Amino acid sequence: MDREKITGLLMKEKYPGIHKNGKRMKRLVLTLLWLLIVGTVASYSGYQQQKEQAADVDINTEEAVKEIEKETTVQAQRTTRKFEDEPDQLYARSAVLLDGKSGRVLYGKEADTIRPMASTTKIVTCILALEFLKEHPDQIITVSKEAAAQPKVHLGMQEGEKYYLQDLLYSLMLESHNDSAVAVAEGVAGSVAQFAQMMNQKARALGCKNTHFITPNGLDAKDDTGIHATTARELALIMRYCMTQSEASGEFLTITGTRSYQFQDMDQKRSFSCRNHNAFLDMMEGAVSGKTGFTGDAGYCYVGAVIRDDRVFIVSLLACGWPGNKGYKWKDTMQLMQYGIEHYQYKETGPEKTEDLPCLAVLDGFDACRPYCSSVNVPLEIEENGQQTHILMRDGERIEKNVTIQEKKKAPVKKGMVMGNVSYELDGEEICSYKVTAGKTVPERTYGKILGVILEKASLY
């Protein structure tokens, strides 16, 4: 008897009713198996759903963190805003609106963040070359192999060709030609490296400590000191120098304001025509100068100026969008310039002619009219050239005056000797300072001088 029959007999003996209920048992077992399968599938589906939800939570959390960080950054910018109507929707990562006369920052967004500045670099190349031309007006440049090899945008000059330095400055500033920048640098300083030293020396002289120049054309570069970069504040200050402080400011404004220019090489074999790509010159009344720039690292950059009613506004923008957003810089510039024009007017600040200053007590000083007094009071004066300063201000801003003087001084004291200063501050920054000097000379008091007065009086009787 096989195993199945034996098992059947045993089951029949142990559970006599099993065969009667066999169909019912079968249905029960199948039902239990079905429930088990459904439960397993449901459990797995639930696990997958939880897993997907967890993934969504991770993604949403990451996005939420980014949004929170973004909102925090925006909020931080808002908390540093001085006035509610200041621009707060700029595309540029760094931006500055500067008073071109005083150098005061009227608006700043990440004004001191170091960033690449692309071809806005060329304003320095231009002004150094123009200052060089003051002593070498007919400077001729021979194109080197390095200059001729510069990437686009370029003039297309060839090695060995000769050009007037003056002509290449129009190529540099109107068309932003990279080969012209290198040729100018070599013509002025002998090499790009030496010219970069001149650029950095000029930056330091202007107080631009976070600016580092490597190339004369602004192409992205890096050396042992760092990357080719500046800040929005310092770029604006450099533009201020080019426009208002350099001995070559007039020539700089002439070149950067020119719409088109034609020239030839020295042998008159090739002719060139340059067109100014600073579109802002025709976007706003009073626009007088500017320079655009772009590199992969820097994004779109711009520095430009508007003169309106004797007010000079300078805007600098760094990282103002990348390809596809070329017009962002014009929108930001327009917004900042309009803000400045609408809200800021020049106001005078500085010492009044009737400035009320305390007297200086000169100890052991001698006054022939009062020979027996051991102390002489000396009037204090503001330095003669202490003229008032013009500075752009808006309603709601206040200037604070700080007087720092010496109250006592041991004789002798000479007229004009500096005894302190009067300074004027706006937003915690000093905008002007004037020396306070002694109004007259006071010699030291001695027994000989006193005796002389006594004998002189005695001779009158």
GUDOTOR-946104 format. One record per residue (C-alpha): residue number from 1; residue in one letter; x, y, z. Coordinates in steps of 0.05 Angstrom, whole numbers, always signed. Layout:
! residues N
DODREN     n   res       px       py       pz
DODREN   NUM     A        X        Y        Z
...
END
This chain:
! residues 461
DODREN     n   res       px       py       pz
DODREN     1     M       +0       +0       +0
DODREN     2     D      +29      +66      -19
DODREN     3     R      +41     +124      +27
DODREN     4     E      -20     +165       +4
DODREN     5     K      -69     +109      +20
DODREN     6     I      -38      +96      +88
DODREN     7     T      -41     +170     +104
DODREN     8     G     -114     +171      +82
DODREN     9     L     -132     +113     +126
DODREN    10     L      -97     +143     +186
DODREN    11     M     -132     +209     +177
DODREN    12     K     -199     +174     +169
DODREN    13     E     -188     +136     +234
DODREN    14     K     -165     +198     +273
DODREN    15     Y     -215     +248     +242
DODREN    16     P     -275     +207     +220
DODREN    17     G     -312     +270     +193
DODREN    18     I     -257     +299     +153
DODREN    19     H     -280     +272      +87
DODREN    20     K     -350     +297      +99
DODREN    21     N     -323     +367     +109
DODREN    22     G     -266     +362      +59
DODREN    23     K     -294     +412      +11
DODREN    24     R     -309     +461      +68
DODREN    25     M     -238     +453      +95
DODREN    26     K     -209     +463      +26
DODREN    27     R     -248     +527      +18
DODREN    28     L     -224     +550      +87
DODREN    29     V     -151     +536      +70
DODREN    30     L     -156     +572       +4
DODREN    31     T     -189     +631      +38
DODREN    32     L     -134     +634      +90
DODREN    33     L      -81     +631      +36
DODREN    34     W     -116     +687       -3
DODREN    35     L     -119     +731      +59
DODREN    36     L      -46     +717      +72
DODREN    37     I      -26     +737       +2
DODREN    38     V      -69     +799       +2
DODREN    39     G      -41     +819      +70
DODREN    40     T      +30     +810      +47
DODREN    41     V      +18     +851      -16
DODREN    42     A      -17     +905      +24
DODREN    43     S      +39     +906      +74
DODREN    44     Y      +91     +912      +18
DODREN    45     S      +51     +967      -16
DODREN    46     G      +46    +1004      +50
DODREN    47     Y     +120     +998      +59
DODREN    48     Q     +133    +1024      -11
DODREN    49     Q      +85    +1081       +0
DODREN    50     Q     +119    +1098      +66
DODREN    51     K     +186    +1095      +31
DODREN    52     E     +162    +1141      -24
DODREN    53     Q     +132    +1188      +27
DODREN    54     A     +197    +1188      +65
DODREN    55     A     +234    +1205       +0
DODREN    56     D     +184    +1261      -12
DODREN    57     V     +196    +1286      +58
DODREN    58     D     +271    +1286      +46
DODREN    59     I     +263    +1324      -19
DODREN    60     N     +212    +1372      +10
DODREN    61     T     +256    +1382      +71
DODREN    62     E     +316    +1399      +27
DODREN    63     E     +273    +1446      -14
DODREN    64     A     +244    +1476      +50
DODREN    65     V     +314    +1487      +78
DODREN    66     K     +334    +1522      +14
DODREN    67     E     +271    +1564      +17
DODREN    68     I     +284    +1580      +90
DODREN    69     E     +356    +1599      +75
DODREN    70     K     +333    +1641      +16
DODREN    71     E     +280    +1675      +59
DODREN    72     T     +331    +1685     +114
DODREN    73     T     +379    +1718      +65
DODREN    74     V     +325    +1763      +38
DODREN    75     Q     +303    +1779     +109
DODREN    76     A     +374    +1795     +129
DODREN    77     Q     +379    +1842      +70
DODREN    78     R     +314    +1875      +91
DODREN    79     T     +337    +1884     +162
DODREN    80     T     +399    +1922     +137
DODREN    81     R     +359    +1968      +92
DODREN    82     K     +358    +2039     +117
DODREN    83     F     +295    +2059      +81
DODREN    84     E     +234    +2019      +61
DODREN    85     D     +235    +2046      -10
DODREN    86     E     +305    +2021      -24
DODREN    87     P     +311    +1972      -83
DODREN    88     D     +302    +1900      -59
DODREN    89     Q     +290    +1861     -124
DODREN    90     L     +357    +1865     -159
DODREN    91     Y     +384    +1810     -204
DODREN    92     A     +457    +1824     -188
DODREN    93     R     +489    +1786     -132
DODREN    94     S     +530    +1847     -114
DODREN    95     A     +510    +1919     -128
DODREN    96     V     +529    +1989     -107
DODREN    97     L     +501    +2059     -119
DODREN    98     L     +556    +2110     -105
DODREN    99     D     +559    +2185      -97
DODREN   100     G     +610    +2201     -151
DODREN   101     K     +635    +2264     -116
DODREN   102     S     +642    +2243      -43
DODREN   103     G     +651    +2168      -54
DODREN   104     R     +595    +2153       -5
DODREN   105     V     +556    +2088      -17
DODREN   106     L     +482    +2106      -23
DODREN   107     Y     +460    +2034      -31
DODREN   108     G     +496    +1967      -26
DODREN   109     K     +479    +1894      -35
DODREN   110     E     +537    +1848      -17
DODREN   111     A     +579    +1909      -31
DODREN   112     D     +643    +1878       -2
DODREN   113     T     +637    +1807      -29
DODREN   114     I     +696    +1790      -73
DODREN   115     R     +676    +1769     -143
DODREN   116     P     +706    +1766     -213
DODREN   117     M     +692    +1829     -254
DODREN   118     A     +706    +1809     -326
DODREN   119     S     +717    +1866     -376
DODREN   120     T     +699    +1921     -327
DODREN   121     T     +773    +1912     -312
DODREN   122     K     +787    +1952     -375
DODREN   123     I     +769    +2018     -342
DODREN   124     V     +834    +2011     -303
DODREN   125     T     +873    +1991     -365
DODREN   126     C     +845    +2052     -400
DODREN   127     I     +859    +2103     -346
DODREN   128     L     +930    +2079     -335
DODREN   129     A     +943    +2084     -410
DODREN   130     L     +912    +2154     -413
DODREN   131     E     +956    +2177     -355
DODREN   132     F    +1016    +2147     -392
DODREN   133     L     +996    +2186     -455
DODREN   134     K    +1001    +2252     -417
DODREN   135     E    +1077    +2244     -422
DODREN   136     H    +1079    +2201     -485
DODREN   137     P    +1024    +2229     -530
DODREN   138     D    +1047    +2196     -594
DODREN   139     Q    +1061    +2127     -566
DODREN   140     I    +1063    +2073     -619
DODREN   141     I    +1051    +2000     -602
DODREN   142     T    +1079    +1940     -639
DODREN   143     V    +1034    +1879     -633
DODREN   144     S    +1066    +1819     -599
DODREN   145     K    +1052    +1746     -610
DODREN   146     E    +1017    +1742     -543
DODREN   147     A     +972    +1801     -559
DODREN   148     A     +953    +1773     -627
DODREN   149     A     +935    +1705     -596
DODREN   150     Q     +882    +1732     -548
DODREN   151     P     +813    +1700     -553
DODREN   152     K     +749    +1734     -576
DODREN   153     V     +724    +1786     -570
DODREN   154     H     +785    +1813     -607
DODREN   155     L     +804    +1865     -659
DODREN   156     G     +841    +1812     -700
DODREN   157     M     +908    +1847     -699
DODREN   158     Q     +968    +1810     -726
DODREN   159     E    +1038    +1802     -697
DODREN   160     G    +1084    +1858     -719
DODREN   161     E    +1030    +1908     -737
DODREN   162     K    +1037    +1978     -708
DODREN   163     Y     +982    +2022     -679
DODREN   164     Y     +975    +2087     -642
DODREN   165     L     +961    +2073     -569
DODREN   166     Q     +905    +2126     -571
DODREN   167     D     +868    +2087     -625
DODREN   168     L     +872    +2021     -588
DODREN   169     L     +837    +2053     -527
DODREN   170     Y     +774    +2061     -569
DODREN   171     S     +780    +1988     -590
DODREN   172     L     +789    +1971     -516
DODREN   173     M     +730    +2010     -488
DODREN   174     L     +679    +2010     -544
DODREN   175     E     +686    +1938     -569
DODREN   176     S     +721    +1908     -509
DODREN   177     H     +775    +1875     -552
DODREN   178     N     +820    +1829     -511
DODREN   179     D     +880    +1833     -558
DODREN   180     S     +879    +1909     -554
DODREN   181     A     +881    +1904     -478
DODREN   182     V     +944    +1862     -479
DODREN   183     A     +976    +1906     -532
DODREN   184     V     +962    +1968     -490
DODREN   185     A     +989    +1935     -427
DODREN   186     E    +1054    +1916     -463
DODREN   187     G    +1060    +1984     -495
DODREN   188     V    +1054    +2020     -428
DODREN   189     A    +1092    +1974     -381
DODREN   190     G    +1132    +1927     -424
DODREN   191     S    +1094    +1864     -404
DODREN   192     V    +1027    +1841     -378
DODREN   193     A    +1058    +1822     -311
DODREN   194     Q    +1089    +1891     -301
DODREN   195     F    +1024    +1924     -322
DODREN   196     A     +986    +1882     -271
DODREN   197     Q    +1032    +1909     -218
DODREN   198     M    +1014    +1980     -240
DODREN   199     M     +940    +1962     -236
DODREN   200     N     +947    +1934     -166
DODREN   201     Q     +988    +1994     -143
DODREN   202     K     +933    +2040     -168
DODREN   203     A     +880    +1999     -132
DODREN   204     R     +918    +2003      -66
DODREN   205     A     +928    +2077      -75
DODREN   206     L     +852    +2084      -81
DODREN   207     G     +842    +2043      -17
DODREN   208     C     +817    +1982      -55
DODREN   209     K     +845    +1927      -11
DODREN   210     N     +801    +1870      -37
DODREN   211     T     +817    +1882     -111
DODREN   212     H     +868    +1838     -147
DODREN   213     F     +887    +1846     -220
DODREN   214     I     +922    +1793     -261
DODREN   215     T     +901    +1809     -333
DODREN   216     P     +890    +1875     -368
DODREN   217     N     +828    +1849     -404
DODREN   218     G     +790    +1817     -346
DODREN   219     L     +792    +1745     -371
DODREN   220     D     +785    +1696     -313
DODREN   221     A     +852    +1682     -282
DODREN   222     K     +885    +1657     -218
DODREN   223     D     +955    +1664     -188
DODREN   224     D     +989    +1652     -122
DODREN   225     T     +954    +1712      -91
DODREN   226     G     +884    +1694     -112
DODREN   227     I     +835    +1703     -169
DODREN   228     H     +825    +1764     -214
DODREN   229     A     +770    +1798     -175
DODREN   230     T     +743    +1859     -139
DODREN   231     T     +681    +1881     -100
DODREN   232     A     +621    +1923     -122
DODREN   233     R     +643    +1978      -75
DODREN   234     E     +714    +1980     -100
DODREN   235     L     +695    +1976     -173
DODREN   236     A     +651    +2037     -163
DODREN   237     L     +707    +2074     -127
DODREN   238     I     +755    +2058     -185
DODREN   239     M     +703    +2086     -234
DODREN   240     R     +698    +2148     -190
DODREN   241     Y     +773    +2157     -197
DODREN   242     C     +770    +2148     -272
DODREN   243     M     +714    +2199     -279
DODREN   244     T     +729    +2253     -228
DODREN   245     Q     +798    +2246     -196
DODREN   246     S     +849    +2226     -249
DODREN   247     E     +887    +2278     -289
DODREN   248     A     +860    +2241     -350
DODREN   249     S     +787    +2241     -329
DODREN   250     G     +767    +2285     -388
DODREN   251     E     +798    +2238     -439
DODREN   252     F     +767    +2178     -404
DODREN   253     L     +697    +2208     -409
DODREN   254     T     +709    +2226     -482
DODREN   255     I     +728    +2155     -501
DODREN   256     T     +675    +2119     -461
DODREN   257     G     +621    +2167     -485
DODREN   258     T     +639    +2160     -559
DODREN   259     R     +586    +2122     -599
DODREN   260     S     +632    +2100     -657
DODREN   261     Y     +704    +2107     -679
DODREN   262     Q     +746    +2090     -740
DODREN   263     F     +821    +2081     -747
DODREN   264     Q     +876    +2046     -786
DODREN   265     D     +941    +2012     -770
DODREN   266     M    +1005    +2053     -779
DODREN   267     D    +1017    +2026     -849
DODREN   268     Q     +945    +2042     -868
DODREN   269     K     +936    +1972     -895
DODREN   270     R     +877    +1955     -851
DODREN   271     S     +817    +1996     -828
DODREN   272     F     +774    +1985     -767
DODREN   273     S     +707    +2011     -743
DODREN   274     C     +686    +2007     -670
DODREN   275     R     +616    +2014     -641
DODREN   276     N     +602    +2028     -568
DODREN   277     H     +566    +1968     -535
DODREN   278     N     +546    +2007     -473
DODREN   279     A     +472    +2010     -490
DODREN   280     F     +457    +2048     -426
DODREN   281     L     +485    +2111     -457
DODREN   282     D     +419    +2116     -495
DODREN   283     M     +374    +2090     -440
DODREN   284     M     +376    +2147     -390
DODREN   285     E     +385    +2222     -394
DODREN   286     G     +453    +2241     -367
DODREN   287     A     +487    +2174     -379
DODREN   288     V     +560    +2191     -394
DODREN   289     S     +604    +2131     -385
DODREN   290     G     +606    +2056     -371
DODREN   291     K     +636    +1988     -386
DODREN   292     T     +603    +1921     -394
DODREN   293     G     +635    +1853     -381
DODREN   294     F     +623    +1778     -383
DODREN   295     T     +661    +1714     -369
DODREN   296     G     +638    +1645     -347
DODREN   297     D     +660    +1657     -275
DODREN   298     A     +639    +1730     -270
DODREN   299     G     +572    +1729     -305
DODREN   300     Y     +547    +1795     -333
DODREN   301     C     +579    +1855     -300
DODREN   302     Y     +572    +1930     -309
DODREN   303     V     +597    +1996     -283
DODREN   304     G     +568    +2061     -307
DODREN   305     A     +553    +2133     -289
DODREN   306     V     +499    +2185     -296
DODREN   307     I     +506    +2260     -285
DODREN   308     R     +440    +2295     -269
DODREN   309     D     +434    +2366     -243
DODREN   310     D     +508    +2366     -222
DODREN   311     R     +496    +2302     -184
DODREN   312     V     +542    +2243     -202
DODREN   313     F     +515    +2173     -192
DODREN   314     I     +557    +2111     -204
DODREN   315     V     +528    +2040     -207
DODREN   316     S     +569    +1976     -205
DODREN   317     L     +540    +1906     -214
DODREN   318     L     +574    +1839     -207
DODREN   319     A     +546    +1770     -224
DODREN   320     C     +484    +1800     -255
DODREN   321     G     +458    +1738     -291
DODREN   322     W     +488    +1690     -341
DODREN   323     P     +472    +1675     -415
DODREN   324     G     +398    +1682     -428
DODREN   325     N     +394    +1741     -379
DODREN   326     K     +437    +1792     -415
DODREN   327     G     +387    +1848     -402
DODREN   328     Y     +387    +1841     -326
DODREN   329     K     +444    +1890     -318
DODREN   330     W     +405    +1945     -354
DODREN   331     K     +343    +1934     -310
DODREN   332     D     +385    +1936     -246
DODREN   333     T     +424    +1997     -269
DODREN   334     M     +360    +2034     -287
DODREN   335     Q     +327    +2017     -220
DODREN   336     L     +387    +2040     -179
DODREN   337     M     +397    +2104     -219
DODREN   338     Q     +324    +2123     -213
DODREN   339     Y     +326    +2110     -139
DODREN   340     G     +386    +2156     -130
DODREN   341     I     +358    +2211     -174
DODREN   342     E     +290    +2211     -139
DODREN   343     H     +315    +2211      -67
DODREN   344     Y     +384    +2243      -62
DODREN   345     Q     +405    +2316      -65
DODREN   346     Y     +471    +2349      -49
DODREN   347     K     +476    +2382      +19
DODREN   348     E     +534    +2421      +48
DODREN   349     T     +568    +2399     +110
DODREN   350     G     +630    +2426     +146
DODREN   351     P     +652    +2481     +193
DODREN   352     E     +615    +2547     +196
DODREN   353     K     +655    +2612     +196
DODREN   354     T     +627    +2626     +266
DODREN   355     E     +643    +2556     +292
DODREN   356     D     +636    +2557     +368
DODREN   357     L     +699    +2525     +396
DODREN   358     P     +725    +2526     +468
DODREN   359     C     +790    +2560     +485
DODREN   360     L     +856    +2525     +498
DODREN   361     A     +886    +2535     +567
DODREN   362     V     +961    +2545     +557
DODREN   363     L     +995    +2527     +623
DODREN   364     D    +1055    +2569     +645
DODREN   365     G    +1041    +2615     +586
DODREN   366     F    +1061    +2688     +586
DODREN   367     D    +1013    +2744     +568
DODREN   368     A    +1043    +2814     +575
DODREN   369     C     +975    +2843     +591
DODREN   370     R     +967    +2793     +648
DODREN   371     P    +1037    +2776     +669
DODREN   372     Y    +1018    +2748     +737
DODREN   373     C     +970    +2695     +711
DODREN   374     S     +999    +2625     +705
DODREN   375     S     +950    +2604     +650
DODREN   376     V     +931    +2638     +585
DODREN   377     N     +868    +2624     +545
DODREN   378     V     +880    +2618     +470
DODREN   379     P     +823    +2619     +419
DODREN   380     L     +820    +2558     +373
DODREN   381     E     +806    +2562     +298
DODREN   382     I     +786    +2516     +241
DODREN   383     E     +840    +2510     +188
DODREN   384     E     +835    +2564     +136
DODREN   385     N     +822    +2516      +78
DODREN   386     G     +766    +2481     +116
DODREN   387     Q     +714    +2490      +63
DODREN   388     Q     +646    +2456      +66
DODREN   389     T     +637    +2389      +32
DODREN   390     H     +580    +2371      -16
DODREN   391     I     +550    +2303       -3
DODREN   392     L     +488    +2268      -30
DODREN   393     M     +436    +2257      +25
DODREN   394     R     +363    +2242      +29
DODREN   395     D     +308    +2262      +78
DODREN   396     G     +315    +2227     +145
DODREN   397     E     +391    +2226     +146
DODREN   398     R     +429    +2266     +198
DODREN   399     I     +502    +2287     +202
DODREN   400     E     +536    +2283     +269
DODREN   401     K     +592    +2330     +289
DODREN   402     N     +649    +2306     +334
DODREN   403     V     +697    +2356     +365
DODREN   404     T     +762    +2328     +392
DODREN   405     I     +810    +2380     +420
DODREN   406     Q     +864    +2388     +471
DODREN   407     E     +837    +2427     +531
DODREN   408     K     +905    +2442     +561
DODREN   409     K     +975    +2451     +533
DODREN   410     K    +1040    +2469     +567
DODREN   411     A    +1073    +2531     +538
DODREN   412     P    +1101    +2548     +490
DODREN   413     V    +1046    +2546     +437
DODREN   414     K    +1054    +2573     +366
DODREN   415     K     +998    +2601     +323
DODREN   416     G     +974    +2548     +274
DODREN   417     M     +996    +2490     +319
DODREN   418     V     +946    +2433     +312
DODREN   419     M     +905    +2423     +375
DODREN   420     G     +851    +2374     +351
DODREN   421     N     +800    +2365     +297
DODREN   422     V     +726    +2372     +280
DODREN   423     S     +697    +2313     +242
DODREN   424     Y     +629    +2300     +210
DODREN   425     E     +599    +2231     +207
DODREN   426     L     +541    +2200     +169
DODREN   427     D     +518    +2129     +186
DODREN   428     G     +580    +2120     +228
DODREN   429     E     +627    +2137     +171
DODREN   430     E     +670    +2199     +171
DODREN   431     I     +654    +2242     +111
DODREN   432     C     +701    +2300     +125
DODREN   433     S     +749    +2325     +179
DODREN   434     Y     +782    +2392     +193
DODREN   435     K     +842    +2411     +236
DODREN   436     V     +833    +2456     +296
DODREN   437     T     +893    +2502     +308
DODREN   438     A     +917    +2552     +360
DODREN   439     G     +895    +2623     +344
DODREN   440     K     +957    +2658     +370
DODREN   441     T    +1027    +2647     +396
DODREN   442     V    +1038    +2641     +472
DODREN   443     P    +1111    +2640     +498
DODREN   444     E    +1131    +2605     +561
DODREN   445     R    +1124    +2645     +626
DODREN   446     T    +1191    +2659     +658
DODREN   447     Y    +1217    +2703     +715
DODREN   448     G    +1256    +2744     +665
DODREN   449     K    +1193    +2761     +626
DODREN   450     I    +1155    +2779     +690
DODREN   451     L    +1213    +2822     +715
DODREN   452     G    +1215    +2857     +648
DODREN   453     V    +1141    +2876     +654
DODREN   454     I    +1152    +2901     +726
DODREN   455     L    +1212    +2944     +706
DODREN   456     E    +1174    +2972     +646
DODREN   457     K    +1116    +2993     +690
DODREN   458     A    +1163    +3021     +743
DODREN   459     S    +1196    +3065     +691
DODREN   460     L    +1129    +3098     +677
DODREN   461     Y    +1126    +3129     +747
END
